Amino acid sequence: MTEPVLETVRLPYAVPYYAQIASPELAEAIFVHGMDPAQDPRWAESGAENHQEYAYWVERACGVACLKMCVEAAGGPLLSLVAWARLGLARGGYLIRQNADGSQHEVGWVHGALAEMVHETGLMAEARPASLDEILAYLRLGKMVIVSVSYEVGDDLPITRQGGHLMVVTGAECVDGRLRAFYVNNPSGRRAELQAGARLQVDRFAAAYSGRVIVIGL
């Protein structure tokens, strides 16, 4: 009987890891157990002017954390997480809708705006739909892929939705040419093994995937 052929596809360059909080080791305490982000002792490293600005972006910074990872992987500008967030907000990249009753509904990061911000650093960037096999093909071409998935996929939670959170795909695992897993940098990963280079089984990934990506090339 022929042994299965295992192939690991990796980008030909390193992608740094950035969490959407200043202290990744506190992710579980903040995201799961309700710790006040203002108590993060490293909050100022985010570039925020005060605890309140930092706390606001902690729950919302997945898009710019991914952008920061990809831009720096390509040797682009070194901006703080909150500096990227402010820039995205000013460009209309973070969508907040006004409801009829005067309340606000936060939709989240606009993929096209994030792609434009990346493009302005001199990189190729395109927001588009993509199949799982197309994500693999982009990786083989040395392109980074920011994917829209449920945050649940990066934890031990049941998958109840598709999209709403962004991660950077940095690699893939295939058996006999068929996808078995993706490797991702997840900015909201609760524990170390769920943060940089986290391995996500393809069936679980597919259940959480919205079908939308931002493709970034050097």
Order of alpha helices (4+ residues) and beta strands (2+ residues): beta-alpha-alpha-alpha-alpha-beta-beta-alpha-beta-alpha-beta-beta-beta-beta-alpha-beta
